[in-house]
Amino acid sequence: MDSKPKNILEPPGPKHKFLGANAYFSFLTDGLSFLTKLHKEYGDIVMLKASGHRIYLIADLKYIDHILVRDPENFTKGVGFQRGRIILGNGILTSEGPFHHSQRKMINPAFHRSRWELYFSIVRKSVHNLIADWKERIKKENVLEMHEEMLNLFVEIIFSTAFSEDKNKRLCDCAKKFGDLFHKLNPIYLLDPHKALKLPFPSINRIKKAKEDLDNEIYKVIDKRLKENIKRDDILGIMVDAKDEDGKQMSREQLYDEIFTVYMAGTDTSAKVMTWGFYLLEQNKKDAEKFLKEVDDILGKRDIEFEDFEKLTFTRLVLNETMRMYPPVWLLPRTAEKDFYLDEYLIHKDSSIFITPYLLQRNPKYFENPEKFDPERFNPERKKSIKKFSFIPFGAGQRVCIGEGFAMLHGAVILSLISREFKMTLKKGHKIKLSSSLTLRPKYGVKMVVEPK
């Protein structure tokens, strides 16, 4: 695919008005709608110029295979993630090259399947606490905003798995406050956080203070562990003991970066999957009835056990279909490290490449009736017809999400236990609209009328 073709062409795309500022503005204001429109008009490979910078929208599976799997070293996460390090740190989400590979290898044991049963018990306890909290709260106000509820739940889950008994209320409160401010931040600020964080705006000052408070709380736990040589069977404990190929352990700063990455990635994406899952079940009554029957048949009135995860087959289908329709990470950006060719198309060095799971997973070429919620498309027989790389909610290749298995486990626990206890109905008149900032979130939230069963 890299060999030079006889005739060099540039992919089709829109006209560049005002030096490409029109494309730049369109992407910033509503990126998902803009890219969807381009895909419909120009096909599976599109080129646009935004303020003089070339951007390629890729939706062809063989090209995605080349970029994410066959030649990943020549496609880095690029300038956006480099700039984002001032907020996100240099964890496995933003790091590149040999350092990334070394860090990932040291962190992998924390997410090995052998640890799932321990994490399962943490998730189950957190969900039971949430259920008890809801039962009291809905006596006074029975309209709950699900995205906020799920974000708060995952703060508790993530820091319980990361810090076990060192998790504390102050830490979780700081994490919830920072998360709330960060996810409401205008995406324009994230284009260059170094400059944005110097702006004298109240919103910037608030997020800087919230980040400082959260950093202090995370470092308190890390420093206590290191100073007192405390051993815990949790994610931080595994990271502290991990060594690279040269026998070196992670520094204090590296430990912080990886814990902060686990917090950001684990709370944000997981909360969105659960939010959209509850919404889709509320909107699709027959599938909801089938899901609830499975939960009732397997669990009855008893508590969920680790062994039930494999038995909740339709529940797992619901989770996969939710991620197909609403992939939390809707955009996988890469930067070309050299000139290369995709068939007859020249892709320029330093240009941006956008792979969009949302477009792939709603493409009628790959999924029949893609706008329909149909969990059974992931059953063993029908799943055979799903083409490789057409369903990539966790990414693909070397940078596939490290917590994929854990995500499915906690999703099954949360959906089954909460749905068994409560009936949810979308608040009358509440508008559902997508917001494609960093992740695919409901712009106005998902407000549900929650009633005990």
Buried (B, 14 or more C-beta within 10 A) or exposed (E): EEEEEEEEEBBBBBEBEEEBBBBBBBBBEBBBEBBBEBBEEBBBBBBBBBEEBBBBBBBBBBBBBBBBBEBBEBBBBBBBBBBBBEBBBBBBBBBBEEEBBBBBEBBEBBBEEEBBEEBBBBBBEBBBEBBEEBEEEBEEEBEBBBBBBBBBBBBBBBBBBBBBEBBBEEBBBBBBBBBBBBBEBEBEBBBBBEEBBEEEEEBBEBBBEBBEBBBEBBBBBBEEBBEEEBEBEBBBBBBBEBEBEEEEBBEEEBBBBBBBBBBBBBBBBBBBBBBBBBBBBBEBEEBBEBBBEBBEEBBEEEEBBBEBBEBBBBBBBBBBBBBBBBBBBBBBBBBBBEEBBBEEBBBBEEBBBBBBBBBBBBBEEBBEEBEEBBBEBBEEEEEEEBEEBBBBBBBBBEBEBBBEBBBBBBBBBBBBBBBBBBEBEBBEEBEBEBBBBBBBBBEEBBBBBBEEE
